[in-house]
Amino acid sequence: MSGESTPERILSTALKLFNCNGVDRVPIYKIASDLGISPGNLTYHFARKQDILYSLIDRLEAEAAEVLASPRNPGSKELARYVVNLFSLMWRYHFFFESLTYFTATDARIAESYQRIMRTAIKGSIQRIEDAIACGDISPMIAPNSPRVLGENMWAVWVNRLGTVRSGFDEARGRAAAVYDCCIHHISLVQPYASQTYISRLHEAVREILDAEAKAEALV
């Protein structure tokens, strides 16, 4: 973190503390203390904890837009990369998804950010489902089910599963296990409509990506 600017260091430290403890349990002086700067130095850059929170949510929204805009190739390897990247991002900002009800009920700006992320994610899921149907990887859906219903169900499972799985894994070392857990729950939603071959390829691709990431991290 030594090469980062002070505002970037503040945001990085706050993100770690928010994820570990929850936003409401992290006073602004705790962020300054962990960073090794005075509270006055911190408030020079961010007058309130809410300003730090807004900056982190803005960053989340920008990163989410990039992940969600990834090419819509319906192949199993491309879909695996997409879901791993998406769940990795959600894990990186899991404090936000774990407190959605509170944030969206008490802060209009954050609620608007969440709605934009959710709409983009669901739209992307619908498009990917339709592409997979078009190329024969998954079967057409019978009413009342539809790509939209499945896409909305996916988002609900993603958000709720993230909060459930987080409690079972160590914060520092549990990312890969948590992301894998979210991925297999995503796969379970697709499985009723896909061939066993496609599901096996998708599952194997997820494992390969996470294994490669683990090996790369071990070299650092």
FIDRENTOR-922250 format. One record per residue (C-alpha): x, y, z; residue in one letter. Coordinates in steps of 0.5 Angstrom, whole numbers, plus 500, padded with zeros to 3 digits. Example, Ala and Ser with C-alpha at 12.3 -4.5 7.8 and 13.67 -1.06 7.14 Angstrom:
2
525491516A/527498514S/
END
This chain:
220
500500500M/506505501S/506507493G/498509494E/496516495S/493518502T/486518500P/487511497E/490508503R/485511507I/480507502L/484501502S/484501510T/477503511A/475497506L/478492510K/475494517L/468495514F/469488511N/471485518C/467489523N/461492519G/461500517V/457501524D/463498528R/468502525V/469509528P/473514523I/479514529Y/480507528K/481508521I/486513522A/489509528S/490503523D/493507518L/498510522G/495518521I/492523525S/484523525P/485530523G/489528517N/484523515L/478528515T/482533511Y/481528505H/474525508F/470530512A/466524515R/466517515K/460517510Q/464520505D/469514505I/463510504L/460514498Y/467513495S/468506496L/461505493I/462509487D/469505486R/464498487L/459501482E/465503477A/468496478E/461492477A/460496471A/467493468E/465486470V/458486468L/460489461A/465483459S/463480453P/457475452R/460469450N/456463452P/461458452G/463455459S/470458460K/467465458E/461464463L/466461468A/471467468R/465472468Y/462469475V/468468478V/470475477N/463477479L/463474485F/470476487S/468483486L/462482491M/467479496W/471484496R/466489498Y/462484502H/460489507F/456493502F/452487500F/451484507E/448491510S/443492503L/437493507T/440498512Y/444502506F/438502501T/433504507A/437510510T/441513504D/438515497A/445516494R/447509496I/440506494A/441509487E/447506486S/445499488Y/439499484Q/444501478R/448495479I/442490480M/439492474R/445492470T/447485473A/440482471I/440485464K/447482463G/444475466S/438475461I/442476455Q/447471457R/441466458I/438468452E/445467448D/446460451A/439458449I/440460442A/446456441C/443450445G/447450451D/441450455I/434449454S/428454452P/424455458M/417454459I/412459462A/411462467P/419461467N/423465463S/430468462P/428474466R/425470472V/431466472L/436472472G/432475477E/433469481N/440469480M/441476483W/437474489A/441468490V/448471489W/446477494V/443472499N/449467499R/454471499L/452474506G/451466508T/457464506V/462469509R/460467516S/464460514G/470463512F/476466514D/476473512E/484473509A/484466507R/477464505G/476468498R/477463494A/472458498A/467463498A/467465491V/467457489Y/461456494D/457462490C/459459483C/456452485I/450455487H/450459481H/451453477I/445449481S/440455478L/443453471V/443446471Q/436444470P/436447464Y/443445461A/446438459S/450434464Q/456436459T/455443459Y/455443467I/461439468S/465443463R/462450467L/464447474H/471444471E/472451468A/471455475V/475450479R/481451474E/480459474I/480459482L/486454482D/490458477A/489464482E/491460488A/498458485K/499465482A/497468489E/502463492A/508466488L/507473491V/
END
